[in-house]
Amino acid sequence: MNATLAIIHKDILQWTRRPLYFISSVLLAVLIITAVGNTIAGTDDMPFGLFDPGGMSHLTEQLEASGKFHVIVYDDQDAARRDLAAGKIVALATVDQNLIEDSVEILTEGYNPLIDDQISMGLLKGLTKESTELSLPLHTATLFPVHYTLRDYMTPGLAAYLCYVLASMNLGFSWIYEWMEKTYRQIILAPNGLRSAIVAKTLTVTIEASVVLWLALSVTAPTVHFTLGHNFLGLVGVTIVSMFCFTCLGLGAACLLRTIRIYTMTVSIAGVAIMFASGVIVPVEGMPLWEQYFAKSFPMYYAADLFKGVMLATPAEYLRDVLVLLAFAAGGLTFATIMLRRRQAAL
């Protein structure tokens, strides 16, 4: 315990003695929240439900011709609504079988404004043509009406991405530099030194990176105008769990890659790829089914779900998300311990 506290004290002193690194970390977080949040990517091939038992419309051909939707035809309206609530489809078009006047109702979940915007553009393209009008009257509704902006919706995903960036970069630079300077080689050769080093490094990086993210969110919220929600303790807890997960994964990657140049290149490229694949920019609901499974294999997806839940008060599977993040953390720590024990034996 004394060794762990001593290492934590040393790491905190090093962190406070490097103000430029601290300032640059905060500026990086502010830049990502401000600039990347303005980038809105369109989606294609969105799964779109259609309930038209009488075959009164030609929506399947029109919607699929737009290139925006993959139409799934339902015979059971209740089953279609359940799939919509579960996120299996992004919207449901119900054709009213009225003897006097047919109409179409477009039903969405309601708490994903980016999807709603993409659906609107896709419908405009799919249901209209030059110099023509809609063949059927069109109405819209939502399952879960909410009142927040697109900026509000984007920010929780960016916060999850920042957990990856801040945790992995902080951990990688700190650990690899100290390993190259032989600081940690001396520590892990001491009794219980390896365990103390792992515990100390993961805890300090988790706290340091969390502080940077909280400062960035506090600075940008009143200027960029997005909501942080009213669940402060939940936001703190979600940040710590997410940071801890990415810190442990970063430690495993650092022990494997060993050099700053390779580590930085790998983590940076992987981070951008994971950000786009995990629903941070392009909503997972708008991806083809195979991409949705791919997205859910990364921890960033679950971190984003947690941040959206506490910041926007939207439905989130908190227990599942936390357990998955902790499982990834345990995997990263186990891998790092195995790698370090092998290197310890070689010293």
Phi, psi and omega in degrees: 000318179298320180295320179297313180296322180295319180291320177299316179299317179297317181294320179295319177298317178297321181294315181288337180275000178241071185297327180295323178294318179296315181295317180296326178295316179295317180296323177298315180296317179297318181296317181295316180296319185283312187275310184293330179296340179277352181270115181242118182264140176281161180236152179233163175058039180288135178291118188235122181276148178223125174244105182214071187298334181272356182061037185281341184241173174243038186294326182303310181293319183292316182290316181291331178292337179290341183079359182265336191231149166247110190276131175246118184272131180246144172259344181243114183293322179296319177296323179295319179293324177295319178295325178294316179294330180275356178083012179283335173229154183272337180199163180228123175261121179247121179269118181286123183272059182274133183292333183270311183213119177281149176212163180241130173251126177260115182252127177239169176297314174107336183256022175231086185297331179295316176297319180300318178296317180293323177296318180300315180293321179293320178295319179299321181283323186278329186259354180236155175225173180298129176062027177230166177244171177300139179287338179225146174300141186242132177232152179235151178204168180227149175287317185233086180297132178227168183226077172213163187272171176297325176299318177301318182292324184285326190297317179302322177295321177293325176297320177296319178296321178295328175302318178295311184297307185293317182292311184292318181292315179299312182294314184297311180298315183296312185290312184293318179298316181290329176291320178294326179276004176069014177295310183282339174296321178289322182294314186288346177277346177284160177302129183058018183293321182296313180295319179296321181295317181295313181298313183296315184294315181295321181291314183293318179295319178302313181290315181300312181293325178295319178299317179299316181294317179298319178296317180297316179295320180293324181286319187276333184304311181284339183268320180271341175071073169222162184268140172263356181080184182245005181260076185295314180297323177296320178296318177298313181297317180297319179298314183295316180297316181293315179298318180298319179300309183289332175295315180295319177294322177296322178297317178298317179294321179295320179292333180277316188274326168074323183252147183299316185297312180293319181298313182298314181297314183295312183294321181294311181295316180297321182298316179295317180296316181293324180301314181286330183276346187258011176085011180288318179260302178267120183301140181300326181298337181269003181267157170300160187301320182293327178288330177295318176296321179296316180298321184283000175270359180250143180295336181298328178300316183285326175295318179297321179297320178294314180297320178295322180296316184277332182271327184248352182060033175269162180301132179216146178268081188299311183298313179300314183298314181296316180296320179294316179296319178293326177294317176298319179298316179298321177296317178296317179295319180297315179297316180297319180297317179298314180297318182289325177295323177295318179290326177298319180292334181276347182282000000 
